[in-house]
Amino acid sequence: MGAQDGPTLITSVQRAMRLLEAVSAHQNGAPAKQLARETGLPLATAYHLLRTLVHDGYVRKLDDGGFILGDKLQNLRTTGRAQALLSRVRPTLAALRDELATPAYLTFYEEGEIRVAEIVDGPGTPRVDLWVGFEDAAHATALGKSVLRELDEEARKDYLSRHHLADLTPRTITSPPELLRRLATSPLAPAVTDLEEYALGTVCVAVPVYSGDTLGSLGVSLPANRLSRLPEISSRLLPTANRVTRSLSLTI
């Protein structure tokens, strides 16, 4: 078999990656001539690639002519770390889905918003149709209410001041004082529920989790005709939430 039978490689991409590796080795930046020498690239090629990488935000050119890694690459690094963390807990979420015959959801409270980080469902355990963006409907979901319950008073007050409690179903709680009262008196605490408040015909239960200092929630949804199972399911969620927290708290 000849070399032509191997994978097709794009030389310009390989060169750009070599340049990025060289740039990353210089904390205070390095000029194009030095980077070209270290990567074995013709100076003109290095200049063209660096100009493209600067334009797209992967590299930043300093006032003294040196090059350092750009913000976009730093963002990719952060995203990659988040993906690595989630990869640790997906098997746990899948096991929870299979054990309870429900889809499993994971959220985190980041930059003042409650966001869905992962959903693990299947053909027999379909996820809830998120017909309203989660950031605008956390008050109507067990996942969102779990986070709100665990926030300190100042953070909870700030969140509620920035979010209108939209009326999504006839069961949705739209009064902030009533929502806070319900959170404080949840009969399944630390678990909280959504009793057809986000979508008619669906109930949910969620418990808190943590990724380091970042608060989140783990929950499941099920048809309203399985409402009687919520206490049992909530008790089985707690040990899983503890496992998720331990996995997320390991240092990469």
Phi, psi and omega in degrees: 000136181273171180296335182293347180276354179282182181292148176280121182249140180264110186300320182296326177292316178301319180294318179297320179295320177297321177295316179299320178297319180293318179299319183294340181280354183239097184301325183261010178092158178215145180286164183300321182299317180293318180295321178296318180296317182292329182264353181073021180266147171302144184302319181297320179296316179300317179300314182297316180293318179296320179299319179293316180295324176294315181301322183270000174089006180276339178226148178238136179265127180277164181298332180274006177094353178282163181239136175230168179295143182268173183297325183296322179291323176297322178295321178297323179296318179295317179296320179297322178295319179297320179296321179295320178297314181295327180297334178290327188259350180302317177300324178293318178294322179294321178295322177295317177304313183290323181293317186262353184057046179219153170291150180245142184231146177227131178233162173222151176264107185226131178053040176080007181233152176259116188234143176286125179261328183201144173228127177242109180232195180192176182304322181267357181224067184292147177288161173292139175292111181280074187286341173241132180310135188299325181296339179259004186223016183300329181295341184256005182239150177297323180299313179292320181292329177297316178296314181300322181296325185273343179295152174288167188302319182294315180293321178295318179296319178297315181300312184293333179289339183258357185228124175285132180276086186294146179273098185268326175218170177299347182261355183294136176275118184248000178259118179306314179300320179291321177299314180295322178297316180296320179296321183287340185242023181303123183292343181253014185312139009279002176285149174230160185236162169235111183257079181061031180273334177263319180214130178297138181091358182230135173239155183220158174219143183214155178226159182284150170223167179224144169242092190066238178268358183274123180280144175208193178210150176240131182209172176223158176237152180205162179299148183300335180287356175255019183307323184296345181274353186303315179301317179296315182294320181298323179292331178276340176290323187302309179296327177293319178299322178296321178293319179298315179300317179297318180295318181288339184270353176290142181278132177276000000 
